[in-house]
Amino acid sequence: MDEVLYNCTGFQWDEGNIEKNWKKHNVSQSECEQVFFNVPLIISEDIKHSAEEKRWYLLGRTDSARFLFIVFTIREKLIRVVSARDMNKKEKDRYYEQIEKYT
């Protein structure tokens, strides 16, 4: 599913989504961006929340090995993070299963 990101050229941020992720989950803008560049990376379509615009969710890790769940959309070739938080146990288990495929 990494083809979703193939044509992306950067990130789109505004004060609302930067502050929301920091205040609710202590996830910084730079941590969100790091996850998109680290492998393994699991991306799936977020069908349930794609009524108004297409959304995806991502399971990945930061440079400091923080495991994050990120919901994002793409607008004009820019990745826009909708929300970011630490992975829950089920998500982390799925991520570890994917890691095993790389080793």
N, CA, C and O atoms as CSV, one atom per row, in Angstrom:
chain,resi,resn,atom,element,x,y,z
A,1,MET,N,N,0.817,-1.206,0.000
A,1,MET,CA,C,0.000,0.000,0.000
A,1,MET,C,C,0.854,1.261,0.000
A,1,MET,O,O,0.319,2.369,0.035
A,2,ASP,N,N,2.192,1.103,-0.039
A,2,ASP,CA,C,3.055,2.277,-0.040
A,2,ASP,C,C,2.911,3.111,-1.307
A,2,ASP,O,O,3.401,4.240,-1.358
A,3,GLU,N,N,2.238,2.568,-2.345
A,3,GLU,CA,C,1.980,3.357,-3.540
A,3,GLU,C,C,1.089,4.558,-3.231
A,3,GLU,O,O,1.057,5.519,-4.000
A,4,VAL,N,N,0.374,4.510,-2.126
A,4,VAL,CA,C,-0.445,5.630,-1.674
A,4,VAL,C,C,0.428,6.873,-1.511
A,4,VAL,O,O,-0.006,7.987,-1.802
A,5,LEU,N,N,1.650,6.676,-1.047
A,5,LEU,CA,C,2.546,7.787,-0.750
A,5,LEU,C,C,3.468,8.142,-1.911
A,5,LEU,O,O,4.198,9.130,-1.838
A,6,TYR,N,N,3.444,7.360,-2.965
A,6,TYR,CA,C,4.419,7.474,-4.041
A,6,TYR,C,C,4.536,8.884,-4.630
A,6,TYR,O,O,5.647,9.363,-4.858
A,7,ASN,N,N,3.423,9.545,-4.875
A,7,ASN,CA,C,3.448,10.872,-5.496
A,7,ASN,C,C,3.434,12.026,-4.495
A,7,ASN,O,O,3.371,13.191,-4.889
A,8,CYS,N,N,3.493,11.710,-3.220
A,8,CYS,CA,C,3.461,12.771,-2.212
A,8,CYS,C,C,4.772,13.546,-2.202
A,8,CYS,O,O,5.849,12.977,-2.377
A,9,THR,N,N,4.660,14.842,-1.998
A,9,THR,CA,C,5.839,15.712,-2.043
A,9,THR,C,C,6.155,16.376,-0.711
A,9,THR,O,O,7.141,17.106,-0.608
A,10,GLY,N,N,5.337,16.137,0.309
A,10,GLY,CA,C,5.578,16.766,1.605
A,10,GLY,C,C,4.381,16.617,2.514
A,10,GLY,O,O,3.540,15.735,2.338
A,11,PHE,N,N,4.329,17.503,3.490
A,11,PHE,CA,C,3.275,17.461,4.501
A,11,PHE,C,C,2.521,18.782,4.524
A,11,PHE,O,O,3.062,19.832,4.179
A,12,GLN,N,N,1.269,18.709,4.935
A,12,GLN,CA,C,0.437,19.898,5.114
A,12,GLN,C,C,0.049,19.969,6.583
A,12,GLN,O,O,-0.565,19.045,7.116
A,13,TRP,N,N,0.408,21.062,7.231
A,13,TRP,CA,C,0.104,21.241,8.652
A,13,TRP,C,C,-0.604,22.563,8.863
A,13,TRP,O,O,-0.369,23.528,8.136
A,14,ASP,N,N,-1.470,22.602,9.858
A,14,ASP,CA,C,-2.011,23.861,10.343
A,14,ASP,C,C,-2.018,23.787,11.864
A,14,ASP,O,O,-1.824,22.715,12.437
A,15,GLU,N,N,-2.237,24.902,12.507
A,15,GLU,CA,C,-2.179,24.949,13.970
A,15,GLU,C,C,-3.130,23.949,14.613
A,15,GLU,O,O,-2.809,23.362,15.646
A,16,GLY,N,N,-4.301,23.753,14.007
A,16,GLY,CA,C,-5.291,22.847,14.583
A,16,GLY,C,C,-4.807,21.424,14.722
A,16,GLY,O,O,-4.922,20.837,15.799
A,17,ASN,N,N,-4.261,20.847,13.650
A,17,ASN,CA,C,-3.869,19.445,13.764
A,17,ASN,C,C,-2.537,19.266,14.478
A,17,ASN,O,O,-2.292,18.201,15.045
A,18,ILE,N,N,-1.674,20.267,14.469
A,18,ILE,CA,C,-0.428,20.163,15.246
A,18,ILE,C,C,-0.751,20.161,16.736
A,18,ILE,O,O,-0.299,19.289,17.478
A,19,GLU,N,N,-1.529,21.137,17.160
A,19,GLU,CA,C,-1.857,21.267,18.587
A,19,GLU,C,C,-2.708,20.111,19.090
A,19,GLU,O,O,-2.498,19.633,20.205
A,20,LYS,N,N,-3.664,19.654,18.291
A,20,LYS,CA,C,-4.557,18.573,18.720
A,20,LYS,C,C,-3.768,17.309,19.050
A,20,LYS,O,O,-3.986,16.695,20.094
A,21,ASN,N,N,-2.865,16.925,18.174
A,21,ASN,CA,C,-2.088,15.704,18.405
A,21,ASN,C,C,-1.156,15.849,19.603
A,21,ASN,O,O,-0.940,14.888,20.341
A,22,TRP,N,N,-0.613,17.026,19.795
A,22,TRP,CA,C,0.274,17.249,20.933
A,22,TRP,C,C,-0.522,17.254,22.240
A,22,TRP,O,O,-0.132,16.591,23.201
A,23,LYS,N,N,-1.625,17.992,22.284
A,23,LYS,CA,C,-2.419,18.112,23.512
A,23,LYS,C,C,-3.088,16.794,23.907
A,23,LYS,O,O,-3.105,16.438,25.085
A,24,LYS,N,N,-3.636,16.075,22.937
A,24,LYS,CA,C,-4.365,14.847,23.254
A,24,LYS,C,C,-3.458,13.649,23.487
A,24,LYS,O,O,-3.755,12.806,24.334
A,25,HIS,N,N,-2.345,13.560,22.740
A,25,HIS,CA,C,-1.550,12.324,22.761
A,25,HIS,C,C,-0.042,12.543,22.908
A,25,HIS,O,O,0.730,11.586,22.857
A,26,ASN,N,N,0.380,13.799,23.088
A,26,ASN,CA,C,1.811,14.120,23.202
A,26,ASN,C,C,2.626,13.618,22.013
A,26,ASN,O,O,3.741,13.122,22.173
A,27,VAL,N,N,2.058,13.752,20.832
A,27,VAL,CA,C,2.755,13.379,19.606
A,27,VAL,C,C,3.090,14.664,18.850
A,27,VAL,O,O,2.204,15.454,18.525
A,28,SER,N,N,4.374,14.861,18.578
A,28,SER,CA,C,4.817,16.080,17.902
A,28,SER,C,C,4.707,15.950,16.386
A,28,SER,O,O,4.574,14.851,15.847
A,29,GLN,N,N,4.766,17.079,15.723
A,29,GLN,CA,C,4.745,17.114,14.264
A,29,GLN,C,C,5.920,16.316,13.701
A,29,GLN,O,O,5.741,15.541,12.762
A,30,SER,N,N,7.097,16.492,14.250
A,30,SER,CA,C,8.269,15.783,13.714
A,30,SER,C,C,8.149,14.270,13.912
A,30,SER,O,O,8.585,13.505,13.051
A,31,GLU,N,N,7.568,13.826,15.025
A,31,GLU,CA,C,7.367,12.383,15.220
A,31,GLU,C,C,6.434,11.829,14.152
A,31,GLU,O,O,6.681,10.757,13.601
A,32,CYS,N,N,5.362,12.561,13.860
A,32,CYS,CA,C,4.430,12.116,12.815
A,32,CYS,C,C,5.147,11.966,11.488
A,32,CYS,O,O,4.966,10.962,10.798
A,33,GLU,N,N,5.944,12.929,11.126
A,33,GLU,CA,C,6.636,12.883,9.836
A,33,GLU,C,C,7.657,11.752,9.793
A,33,GLU,O,O,7.798,11.094,8.762
A,34,GLN,N,N,8.366,11.517,10.885
A,34,GLN,CA,C,9.380,10.454,10.933
A,34,GLN,C,C,8.797,9.092,10.567
A,34,GLN,O,O,9.425,8.307,9.856
A,35,VAL,N,N,7.601,8.825,11.057
A,35,VAL,CA,C,6.986,7.512,10.857
A,35,VAL,C,C,6.866,7.167,9.372
A,35,VAL,O,O,7.004,6.003,8.996
A,36,PHE,N,N,6.615,8.157,8.533
A,36,PHE,CA,C,6.431,7.914,7.109
A,36,PHE,C,C,7.728,7.485,6.408
A,36,PHE,O,O,7.688,7.005,5.275
A,37,PHE,N,N,8.865,7.653,7.072
A,37,PHE,CA,C,10.162,7.338,6.460
A,37,PHE,C,C,10.842,6.115,7.066
A,37,PHE,O,O,11.946,5.757,6.655
A,38,ASN,N,N,10.204,5.477,8.031
A,38,ASN,CA,C,10.778,4.298,8.684
A,38,ASN,C,C,10.019,3.044,8.279
A,38,ASN,O,O,8.794,3.060,8.162
A,39,VAL,N,N,10.755,1.957,8.066
A,39,VAL,CA,C,10.126,0.679,7.725
A,39,VAL,C,C,10.315,-0.293,8.870
A,39,VAL,O,O,11.272,-0.160,9.632
A,40,PRO,N,N,9.445,-1.253,9.013
A,40,PRO,CA,C,8.277,-1.460,8.170
A,40,PRO,C,C,7.188,-0.425,8.458
A,40,PRO,O,O,7.135,0.200,9.518
A,41,LEU,N,N,6.351,-0.288,7.482
A,41,LEU,CA,C,5.266,0.672,7.530
A,41,LEU,C,C,4.020,-0.040,7.037
A,41,LEU,O,O,4.030,-0.614,5.948
A,42,ILE,N,N,2.965,-0.016,7.805
A,42,ILE,CA,C,1.713,-0.662,7.393
A,42,ILE,C,C,0.703,0.439,7.100
A,42,ILE,O,O,0.420,1.272,7.961
A,43,ILE,N,N,0.165,0.444,5.895
A,43,ILE,CA,C,-0.836,1.438,5.502
A,43,ILE,C,C,-2.062,0.698,4.997
A,43,ILE,O,O,-1.966,-0.197,4.156
A,44,SER,N,N,-3.218,1.088,5.526
A,44,SER,CA,C,-4.490,0.503,5.085
A,44,SER,C,C,-5.508,1.612,4.909
A,44,SER,O,O,-5.446,2.641,5.582
A,45,GLU,N,N,-6.437,1.397,4.009
A,45,GLU,CA,C,-7.488,2.379,3.796
A,45,GLU,C,C,-8.421,2.406,5.001
A,45,GLU,O,O,-8.811,1.358,5.517
A,46,ASP,N,N,-8.770,3.590,5.437
A,46,ASP,CA,C,-9.696,3.784,6.556
A,46,ASP,C,C,-11.090,3.988,5.979
A,46,ASP,O,O,-11.603,5.106,5.923
A,47,ILE,N,N,-11.683,2.893,5.559
A,47,ILE,CA,C,-12.973,2.944,4.868
A,47,ILE,C,C,-14.055,3.575,5.743
A,47,ILE,O,O,-14.882,4.346,5.256
A,48,LYS,N,N,-14.047,3.251,7.011
A,48,LYS,CA,C,-15.075,3.729,7.936
A,48,LYS,C,C,-15.127,5.259,8.013
A,48,LYS,O,O,-16.197,5.836,8.202
A,49,HIS,N,N,-13.968,5.913,7.868
A,49,HIS,CA,C,-13.909,7.370,8.021
A,49,HIS,C,C,-13.611,8.093,6.702
A,49,HIS,O,O,-13.101,9.213,6.713
A,50,SER,N,N,-13.922,7.468,5.586
A,50,SER,CA,C,-13.601,8.045,4.281
A,50,SER,C,C,-14.826,8.590,3.556
A,50,SER,O,O,-14.824,8.649,2.326
A,51,ALA,N,N,-15.847,8.982,4.260
A,51,ALA,CA,C,-17.072,9.455,3.612
A,51,ALA,C,C,-16.852,10.775,2.871
A,51,ALA,O,O,-17.261,10.907,1.717
A,52,GLU,N,N,-16.220,11.742,3.509
A,52,GLU,CA,C,-16.023,13.053,2.891
A,52,GLU,C,C,-14.757,13.119,2.045
A,52,GLU,O,O,-14.749,13.743,0.984
A,53,GLU,N,N,-13.702,12.488,2.504
A,53,GLU,CA,C,-12.462,12.405,1.737
A,53,GLU,C,C,-11.774,11.098,2.091
A,53,GLU,O,O,-11.941,10.574,3.192
A,54,LYS,N,N,-11.000,10.578,1.152
A,54,LYS,CA,C,-10.333,9.303,1.361
A,54,LYS,C,C,-9.292,9.436,2.470
A,54,LYS,O,O,-8.492,10.372,2.482
A,55,ARG,N,N,-9.318,8.483,3.401
A,55,ARG,CA,C,-8.359,8.462,4.507
A,55,ARG,C,C,-7.704,7.101,4.617
A,55,ARG,O,O,-8.256,6.084,4.198
A,56,TRP,N,N,-6.518,7.110,5.188
A,56,TRP,CA,C,-5.771,5.895,5.453
A,56,TRP,C,C,-5.298,5.927,6.893
A,56,TRP,O,O,-5.229,6.985,7.519
A,57,TYR,N,N,-4.972,4.743,7.412
A,57,TYR,CA,C,-4.286,4.709,8.698
A,57,TYR,C,C,-2.953,4.017,8.503
A,57,TYR,O,O,-2.783,3.192,7.605
A,58,LEU,N,N,-2.035,4.360,9.342
A,58,LEU,CA,C,-0.669,3.898,9.224
A,58,LEU,C,C,-0.192,3.395,10.576
A,58,LEU,O,O,-0.478,4.011,11.602
A,59,LEU,N,N,0.519,2.301,10.588
A,59,LEU,CA,C,1.195,1.791,11.775
A,59,LEU,C,C,2.685,1.885,11.490
A,59,LEU,O,O,3.172,1.342,10.499
A,60,GLY,N,N,3.403,2.573,12.361
A,60,GLY,CA,C,4.832,2.732,12.144
A,60,GLY,C,C,5.534,3.198,13.400
A,60,GLY,O,O,4.932,3.313,14.467
A,61,ARG,N,N,6.840,3.466,13.248
A,61,ARG,CA,C,7.606,3.881,14.417
A,61,ARG,C,C,8.436,5.114,14.105
A,61,ARG,O,O,8.812,5.367,12.961
A,62,THR,N,N,8.709,5.868,15.152
A,62,THR,CA,C,9.528,7.065,15.031
A,62,THR,C,C,11.004,6.674,15.066
A,62,THR,O,O,11.339,5.501,15.235
A,63,ASP,N,N,11.867,7.647,14.909
A,63,ASP,CA,C,13.311,7.396,14.984
A,63,ASP,C,C,13.724,6.890,16.359
A,63,ASP,O,O,14.721,6.180,16.488
A,64,SER,N,N,12.963,7.251,17.381
A,64,SER,CA,C,13.272,6.798,18.745
A,64,SER,C,C,12.467,5.563,19.140
A,64,SER,O,O,12.356,5.245,20.324
A,65,ALA,N,N,11.905,4.867,18.152
A,65,ALA,CA,C,11.168,3.607,18.331
A,65,ALA,C,C,9.864,3.760,19.100
A,65,ALA,O,O,9.445,2.838,19.801
A,66,ARG,N,N,9.227,4.902,18.976
A,66,ARG,CA,C,7.873,5.081,19.508
A,66,ARG,C,C,6.911,4.564,18.442
A,66,ARG,O,O,6.993,4.967,17.281
A,67,PHE,N,N,6.015,3.687,18.827
A,67,PHE,CA,C,5.084,3.065,17.890
A,67,PHE,C,C,3.802,3.893,17.812
A,67,PHE,O,O,3.101,4.072,18.809
A,68,LEU,N,N,3.507,4.398,16.603
A,68,LEU,CA,C,2.374,5.300,16.430
A,68,LEU,C,C,1.338,4.760,15.450
A,68,LEU,O,O,1.656,4.056,14.491
A,69,PHE,N,N,0.093,5.115,15.728
A,69,PHE,CA,C,-1.053,4.895,14.848
A,69,PHE,C,C,-1.409,6.274,14.306
A,69,PHE,O,O,-1.694,7.189,15.079
A,70,ILE,N,N,-1.394,6.430,12.998
A,70,ILE,CA,C,-1.652,7.742,12.386
A,70,ILE,C,C,-2.758,7.607,11.348
A,70,ILE,O,O,-2.743,6.697,10.518
A,71,VAL,N,N,-3.705,8.515,11.407
A,71,VAL,CA,C,-4.734,8.623,10.375
A,71,VAL,C,C,-4.343,9.833,9.527
A,71,VAL,O,O,-4.020,10.899,10.050
A,72,PHE,N,N,-4.380,9.640,8.191
A,72,PHE,CA,C,-3.989,10.748,7.327
A,72,PHE,C,C,-4.818,10.748,6.049
A,72,PHE,O,O,-5.473,9.764,5.707
A,73,THR,N,N,-4.769,11.866,5.366
A,73,THR,CA,C,-5.365,12.013,4.050
A,73,THR,C,C,-4.321,12.656,3.157
A,73,THR,O,O,-3.277,13.098,3.636
A,74,ILE,N,N,-4.595,12.710,1.878
A,74,ILE,CA,C,-3.671,13.354,0.954
A,74,ILE,C,C,-4.437,14.445,0.213
A,74,ILE,O,O,-5.481,14.202,-0.393
A,75,ARG,N,N,-3.887,15.646,0.281
A,75,ARG,CA,C,-4.481,16.790,-0.405
A,75,ARG,C,C,-3.424,17.421,-1.310
A,75,ARG,O,O,-2.387,17.887,-0.838
A,76,GLU,N,N,-3.696,17.429,-2.590
A,76,GLU,CA,C,-2.781,18.040,-3.567
A,76,GLU,C,C,-1.343,17.558,-3.380
A,76,GLU,O,O,-0.419,18.368,-3.315
A,77,LYS,N,N,-1.157,16.256,-3.295
A,77,LYS,CA,C,0.139,15.589,-3.147
A,77,LYS,C,C,0.825,15.844,-1.803
A,77,LYS,O,O,2.019,15.582,-1.655
A,78,LEU,N,N,0.079,16.349,-0.834
A,78,LEU,CA,C,0.632,16.588,0.498
A,78,LEU,C,C,-0.062,15.692,1.516
A,78,LEU,O,O,-1.283,15.542,1.494
A,79,ILE,N,N,0.720,15.104,2.397
A,79,ILE,CA,C,0.192,14.260,3.468
A,79,ILE,C,C,-0.319,15.170,4.571
A,79,ILE,O,O,0.411,16.028,5.066
A,80,ARG,N,N,-1.566,14.982,4.951
A,80,ARG,CA,C,-2.161,15.763,6.043
A,80,ARG,C,C,-2.529,14.792,7.153
A,80,ARG,O,O,-3.430,13.969,6.996
A,81,VAL,N,N,-1.827,14.894,8.273
A,81,VAL,CA,C,-2.103,14.032,9.416
A,81,VAL,C,C,-3.379,14.521,10.087
A,81,VAL,O,O,-3.485,15.684,10.476
A,82,VAL,N,N,-4.338,13.621,10.216
A,82,VAL,CA,C,-5.609,13.944,10.864
A,82,VAL,C,C,-5.496,13.711,12.358
A,82,VAL,O,O,-5.928,14.543,13.156
A,83,SER,N,N,-4.911,12.572,12.743
A,83,SER,CA,C,-4.698,12.280,14.156
A,83,SER,C,C,-3.523,11.322,14.306
A,83,SER,O,O,-3.185,10.570,13.391
A,84,ALA,N,N,-2.911,11.372,15.488
A,84,ALA,CA,C,-1.764,10.506,15.783
A,84,ALA,C,C,-1.779,10.175,17.269
A,84,ALA,O,O,-2.043,11.030,18.114
A,85,ARG,N,N,-1.487,8.906,17.564
A,85,ARG,CA,C,-1.458,8.454,18.953
A,85,ARG,C,C,-0.570,7.219,19.036
A,85,ARG,O,O,-0.159,6.672,18.013
A,86,ASP,N,N,-0.279,6.786,20.255
A,86,ASP,CA,C,0.465,5.543,20.438
A,86,ASP,C,C,-0.407,4.364,20.000
A,86,ASP,O,O,-1.629,4.392,20.150
A,87,MET,N,N,0.237,3.335,19.459
A,87,MET,CA,C,-0.498,2.129,19.080
A,87,MET,C,C,-1.050,1.441,20.320
A,87,MET,O,O,-0.433,1.468,21.384
A,88,ASN,N,N,-2.214,0.827,20.173
A,88,ASN,CA,C,-2.729,-0.022,21.244
A,88,ASN,C,C,-2.135,-1.425,21.072
A,88,ASN,O,O,-1.388,-1.668,20.125
A,89,LYS,N,N,-2.460,-2.333,21.971
A,89,LYS,CA,C,-1.862,-3.678,21.948
A,89,LYS,C,C,-2.160,-4.428,20.645
A,89,LYS,O,O,-1.266,-5.040,20.060
A,90,LYS,N,N,-3.401,-4.380,20.199
A,90,LYS,CA,C,-3.786,-5.081,18.975
A,90,LYS,C,C,-3.003,-4.542,17.772
A,90,LYS,O,O,-2.534,-5.316,16.937
A,91,GLU,N,N,-2.867,-3.236,17.687
A,91,GLU,CA,C,-2.135,-2.612,16.585
A,91,GLU,C,C,-0.646,-2.960,16.648
A,91,GLU,O,O,-0.006,-3.207,15.627
A,92,LYS,N,N,-0.121,-2.971,17.858
A,92,LYS,CA,C,1.296,-3.309,18.019
A,92,LYS,C,C,1.549,-4.767,17.632
A,92,LYS,O,O,2.561,-5.077,17.004
A,93,ASP,N,N,0.629,-5.664,18.007
A,93,ASP,CA,C,0.761,-7.072,17.616
A,93,ASP,C,C,0.778,-7.207,16.092
A,93,ASP,O,O,1.583,-7.956,15.539
A,94,ARG,N,N,-0.096,-6.490,15.432
A,94,ARG,CA,C,-0.141,-6.534,13.959
A,94,ARG,C,C,1.165,-5.995,13.380
A,94,ARG,O,O,1.688,-6.535,12.405
A,95,TYR,N,N,1.680,-4.946,13.974
A,95,TYR,CA,C,2.937,-4.355,13.501
A,95,TYR,C,C,4.090,-5.349,13.661
A,95,TYR,O,O,4.898,-5.515,12.747
A,96,TYR,N,N,4.166,-6.010,14.821
A,96,TYR,CA,C,5.228,-6.996,15.046
A,96,TYR,C,C,5.135,-8.165,14.067
A,96,TYR,O,O,6.158,-8.699,13.639
A,97,GLU,N,N,3.932,-8.558,13.717
A,97,GLU,CA,C,3.761,-9.614,12.714
A,97,GLU,C,C,4.392,-9.181,11.391
A,97,GLU,O,O,5.025,-9.981,10.702
A,98,GLN,N,N,4.212,-7.914,11.051
A,98,GLN,CA,C,4.780,-7.387,9.812
A,98,GLN,C,C,6.314,-7.344,9.887
A,98,GLN,O,O,6.991,-7.626,8.898
A,99,ILE,N,N,6.851,-6.998,11.039
A,99,ILE,CA,C,8.307,-6.943,11.225
A,99,ILE,C,C,8.926,-8.310,10.947
A,99,ILE,O,O,9.995,-8.406,10.345
A,100,GLU,N,N,8.248,-9.356,11.386
A,100,GLU,CA,C,8.759,-10.707,11.180
A,100,GLU,C,C,8.943,-11.017,9.683
A,100,GLU,O,O,9.814,-11.808,9.321
A,101,LYS,N,N,8.148,-10.412,8.835
A,101,LYS,CA,C,8.268,-10.629,7.404
A,101,LYS,C,C,9.552,-10.001,6.843
A,101,LYS,O,O,10.059,-10.433,5.808
A,102,TYR,N,N,10.067,-8.984,7.533
A,102,TYR,CA,C,11.268,-8.284,7.067
A,102,TYR,C,C,12.549,-8.943,7.563
A,102,TYR,O,O,13.629,-8.672,7.037
A,103,THR,N,N,12.439,-9.805,8.570
A,103,THR,CA,C,13.654,-10.399,9.137
A,103,THR,C,C,13.829,-11.839,8.708
A,103,THR,O,O,14.801,-12.485,9.098
